Amino acid sequence: MRRALVLVPLAAVLAATLHASTPAPASPQAAAAQAVCSQTWVGHEAEFEEAIRNGQVAKLEDVPIGVTKPQRGLLEPATPAARFVWKPLRPGMKSGYMESYKAEIAAYELDKLLGMGMVPPTVERKVQGLTGAAGYWIEHTKGWDIKSPPTGPEPQWSYQLSRMKLFDMLIANIDRNQGNLIYDADWHIFLIDHSRAFIGKKDLKGFAPLSRIDRALWDKMTALTFEQLKASPVGQWVGDGDLRALLTRRDLIAQNIAEMVKLRGDSVFFP
């Protein structure tokens, strides 16, 4: 996890964000200077994956925050990825949670399958004799401050929050907090730290309730089947039981959305 000392659960983060007032617009000069898009891997996934998987590691350094004790690796050459997050988390129970580096890779592969572009490239590799997940360290990002939550341009900002909530429910990511929410100057939200996801949880307890739905993403989630997931790269990292649990949660989400539509009609969905 990055850039946070106090971790606040997702429900509190979203509540504060959705009720925050829109900040005063910056001057055109300031906006132009700050608008550095960090979503550089989209459309170049294979190049980033190759660099992170096989690039020479020049240095490993400790990251001072994060309960899973990640490290940051420096790559040579530093193109297209200069740094990566290193998590050699062997599957098992840690501090009362199931942790696995494989879940980090599965989250990225599912993000690709759904066409979200929010989870950075993450691959399996070996470093100093250890096998783990190496994820692209996204440059030029900001942390999420719960005391002054970011509010980006609409409707894109709310679309991203909707995608995040649907994704976390689907993969049973029970650990979304301000420490693993980051965004760039171009207002892209990025999702990191999924080592506690893809568990056998078959309910939606603990997740913030849905408010509005990104129809395009939900249609893709609705179309998922066990056979498709099993045959995709996601199936390489997630066991059959946990894949079936994912689809059970998806069906529960569908029930929730159906109830929302009964009450509110198609206004549930973003236009």
Residue, then its C-alpha position, 0 to 999 in steps of 0.5 A: m500500500r502507498r501514501a497513507l498512514v491511516l487506513v480508512p475503509l472504502a465505505a467511509v472513503l466513498a461517503a466522504t467523496l460523494h458528499a464533498s463539494t467540487p473544488a474551485p477550478a484551477s487556472p488553465q495554466a496550472a491545469a495544463a502544468q498538472a495534467v500528466c496522464s499516468q495511464t501509459w500502459v493502456g494499449h501497450e500492455a504486452e510491452f509493460e508486462e515484458a519489461i516488468r517480468n524480464g527487466q534487470v532489477a538494479k535495486l530493491e528498496d523498502v516501501p515505508i508503509g503497507v501492512t504487506k511490506p512491499q518493496r519497490g524495484l528499479l528496472e534497467p533499462a527504465t523503459p517503458a517501466a522504470r519501477f515496480v512494486w514487489k510482493p513475494l506473498r506466498p499464499g496463506m493466512k496472515s494477520g487473519y486474512m488470506e494473502s496471496y501474490k497470485a491475487e494481485i496478478a488475477a486482479y490485473e488479468l480480470d481488469k484486462l478481460l473487462g477492459m477497465g484500465m484501472v489496475p496496473p500491469t502485474v506479472e509473476r517473476k523471480v527476484q533474488g530467488l523468490t517468486g512473487a507479483a511484480g506490478y507496475w509502479i504508476e508514476h506521477t500519482k497522488g494519494w487519497d486524503i479522506k480529510s479532503p477527498p478528491t472530486g474529479p470532473e463529472p461524469q467521468w469521476s462517478y463512472q470510475l467510482s462505480r467501476m471500482k465498487l463493482f470490481d471490488m464486490l466481484i473479486a471480494n476485495i475486502d481491503r479497499n481503503q485510502g491507502n490503496l487508492i491513487y489518482d493522477a493529474d488527469w483524474h484517472i483513478f488507479l486500483i492497487d493492492h489486491s492480495r486479499a481478494f479472490i477468496g471464497k466469500k459468497d456474500l456482499k457483507g462489508f461492501a458499500p451499497l451501490s448507488r449508480i451503475d456503469r452499464a457497459l462494465w456491468d454488461k461485461m460482468t453479467a456475461l462472464t461464465f465459469e468456462q470463460l474465466k477458467a480458460s482465460p489468464v484469470g483461471q491460471w491464478v484463481g482456483d475453481g472454488d474461488l471462481r465459482a464464489l466470484l460468480t455467486r457474488r456477481d449473481l447477488i450484485a445482479q439481484n441488488i441492481a434488479e431491486m434498484v431498477k424496480l425502485r428507480g428505473d433506468s436512472v440507476f444506470f449512467p446515461 
